Amino acid sequence: MTESSRPRDTDRKTRIHLSVYDRLKFTLLFTIVFLILVWADMADNPILSAKDAIVSGFQTRWWIFLLLGAEVIRQAHFGLAEMLAPYHGIWQRYFAAIDSLIHKFSDWTRYRISRVVKALLFVVMLSVALSAIYKETPVKALFMAPKALWSALPLLGQLLFGVFFVVIQFVAMFWFLSRGGIDTYFPDDIRTRFSDVWGQDHVLNRIRENLLFLESPEEIENHGGYVPGGILLWGPPGTGKTLMAESMAGETGKPFVFVDPGAFNNMFFGVGVLKVKSLFRKLRKLALRYGGVVVFFDEADSLGNRGISSSGGRFSHNSAGTKSAVSGTPCRGGTYLSEPSVNLLTQNLMAQESFVANSAMGGGNSGMGTLQALLTELSGLKKPRGFFNRIVRRTLGMRPKNPPKYRILVVMATNMPEALDEALLRPGRIDRMYRVGYPSKAGRIRTYEGYLSKVSHSLTAEEVDKLATITPYATGATIKDTINEALIMAIRHGRTSITWSDMIKAKQLKELGPAEDVEYIDRERHAVAVHEACHGVMAYLARYHMTIDLATIEKGSDYLGMVASIPPDDQFTRWRTEYEADILVSLASLAGERMFFDGDNSSGVSGDLESATTIASFMEGHWGMGVTVSSHASNRRFEVGAPGGGKGSKEDGAKEMRRALSDRIEDNLSTLLEKAQEILSENRSKVLALAHALESYKTLSGEDVVAVMEGSVGPLVDGRPYLKSSNIEAIEDYHLAALNAHKSHQKSDVVLPIFVSAPE
């Protein structure tokens, strides 16, 4: 059955129904005027009763009832036309000519004429009522009304002042609350230029194009285009996003408006909207005065969203350099993994935390209309502005002037682009998005050179190049902080010039934090040293895509020891053999502890096993690096392989897939564990040698680890004594004593051997 639509006005058989107000407004007007006249008669004659006054009114003001009767007949006619289609048809047939004559006028003209007629009727009724009150002719009484109003002005003024005083309190309160959080820097205040931004040349080259259009917009507008007015800079913290925005204003010579991240967070509804309106009013004025303006929203993710998730979109969250997800283990479990492996573990943890947070917070909000107001201002709606332009010109029937083209460059920065509202990122608001990532090695070298030029130092070009190599994910902020820490160390030792050792110590301090002032008991110190030595030997022998940066058994806040590795080159793809090497390094601790402690192992391998299992899971189920080819993620998404039919088949299929994947992961890990045991067994002496060096010096650089492995001389350790069989036997005896002490929980009766460096 087809539903009928609401009929059009031209298809109606009856008249359109009037509203209650339109049906009663003239009747009420005439009634009110009659009652005012009756009240005037009673005021002039106190002995006149209300009944007599009404009867007298009927006799002397008969014309009001004549008008009232005409109005009643008109409304009765409208009522019949609304209910009876034949009556309405007859009326339309005989009076269609009058209706067509009236409709020759435009809608606007008929509307204005009706307004004039109604206003004249109101003035006539008012003059009649005033004539009864003042006992004058209607025309004279009408002109006496302003005099009465003037005499009442003092009382009205007091009332208006009271109302104004209450209103001004709210206006003042909201005005003061809407101040702050927005700083304006004029061209002479900004000294930053593009030459002060190091390591991000590829982003600066694209930004220069935006500034070219800001300076000469005609180059694109004359050809039918529009000037991109919004830039989003996203990437890890400390990569120079804020510095870039400041340099834009410095290069263009335009005012720079900095919007604090918390500027729009207010406890009162509507204050954030007022701030947005006030901000863009200021931006328009500055743009007209200086020919353009740059506004920078720092930490734009604080603007929130309206519950629209952009996860899985164009942004891929890069958490490189973040070790927290895998560092809460006794040996800082993730620090010896390659950076993609660390990213993988970190992203898994963040995804779980994000799910919990979103469930608890309900998707967030947009700051009570603040984001909506910002979206409206950024939409580019060209509406007339100014009271005279919008109100006065329209009142006089004149078309408002078109607004000028405001040259406003909106720059936003965030390290959480997935938290931004999708409507904020659409073209027309944010036209260009640039990822400000970790600088390349050449960029790191330039950044080191830039900051080192501001201090006194003795580093050579080769040492600066090496610094850039061993800090692969250093940002401009971390490089600046490391150099400053190195300067503090030099001053602490009575020097004013930074040396290579100062830089290395500052790097270790910033990456690991200060070591805790605690001492291991002998057998635990040896166990930790063996644990880390297994990692170090395996990393040296099996992993070629990364080099060892440092090894330590000094206890930190969240680890007992660690072996950290770094990539020697900037690499953007990873291979199966590289991930297998990562797993071998992870499993080396379990294999080594079981080998050196007669099948026993500590709980410190838990983080290593977690890392190895996660990497193996992705190898088997996602990356095509296992015994099967299909993607576990795709199978799970589309329920491929689930047995059909029967209740619970979906759950049974999912369990079966997980069980099969788990079996393949376990097989892969078991195979690699056996391989790790073989490698360590073949290099038992190297493990004990490195453990001895760690117990002797606590912290070793990558060069020192290599020196122990190859029997060469390192910066701190002379590895040549470890080539002597007598020294190896002494280390074996020390280990055997430590093993017996471990089993009996007693103190070892053999002290750590001390070797004299071999002569040159």
TALINFEN-V78433 format. One record per run of one state. SS is the DSSP state (@ for helix, = for strand, . for the rest). FROM is the first residue (numbers start at 1). LEN is the number of residues. If there is no record, write none. Layout:
BEGIN
ss:SS from:FROM len:LEN
ss:SS from:FROM len:LEN
END
This chain:
BEGIN
ss:. from:1 len:8
ss:@ from:9 len:3
ss:. from:12 len:8
ss:@ from:20 len:25
ss:. from:45 len:5
ss:@ from:50 len:11
ss:. from:61 len:1
ss:@ from:62 len:22
ss:. from:84 len:1
ss:@ from:85 len:18
ss:. from:103 len:4
ss:@ from:107 len:28
ss:. from:135 len:3
ss:@ from:138 len:14
ss:. from:152 len:1
ss:@ from:153 len:25
ss:. from:178 len:4
ss:= from:182 len:4
ss:. from:186 len:1
ss:@ from:187 len:3
ss:. from:190 len:4
ss:@ from:194 len:3
ss:. from:197 len:4
ss:@ from:201 len:15
ss:. from:216 len:2
ss:@ from:218 len:4
ss:. from:222 len:8
ss:= from:230 len:5
ss:. from:235 len:6
ss:@ from:241 len:12
ss:. from:253 len:2
ss:= from:255 len:5
ss:. from:260 len:11
ss:@ from:271 len:20
ss:. from:291 len:2
ss:= from:293 len:5
ss:. from:298 len:2
ss:@ from:300 len:4
ss:. from:304 len:20
ss:@ from:324 len:3
ss:. from:327 len:12
ss:@ from:339 len:23
ss:. from:362 len:8
ss:@ from:370 len:9
ss:. from:379 len:8
ss:@ from:387 len:9
ss:. from:396 len:12
ss:= from:408 len:7
ss:. from:415 len:2
ss:@ from:417 len:3
ss:. from:420 len:2
ss:@ from:422 len:4
ss:. from:426 len:6
ss:= from:432 len:4
ss:. from:436 len:5
ss:@ from:441 len:12
ss:. from:453 len:4
ss:= from:457 len:1
ss:. from:458 len:3
ss:@ from:461 len:10
ss:. from:471 len:5
ss:@ from:476 len:17
ss:. from:493 len:5
ss:= from:498 len:1
ss:. from:499 len:1
ss:@ from:500 len:13
ss:. from:513 len:9
ss:@ from:522 len:21
ss:. from:543 len:4
ss:= from:547 len:6
ss:. from:553 len:9
ss:= from:562 len:5
ss:. from:567 len:9
ss:@ from:576 len:21
ss:. from:597 len:6
ss:@ from:603 len:19
ss:. from:622 len:10
ss:@ from:632 len:7
ss:. from:639 len:10
ss:@ from:649 len:34
ss:. from:683 len:1
ss:@ from:684 len:14
ss:. from:698 len:1
ss:= from:699 len:3
ss:@ from:702 len:9
ss:. from:711 len:2
ss:= from:713 len:1
ss:. from:714 len:4
ss:= from:718 len:1
ss:@ from:719 len:5
ss:. from:724 len:1
ss:@ from:725 len:20
ss:. from:745 len:16
END
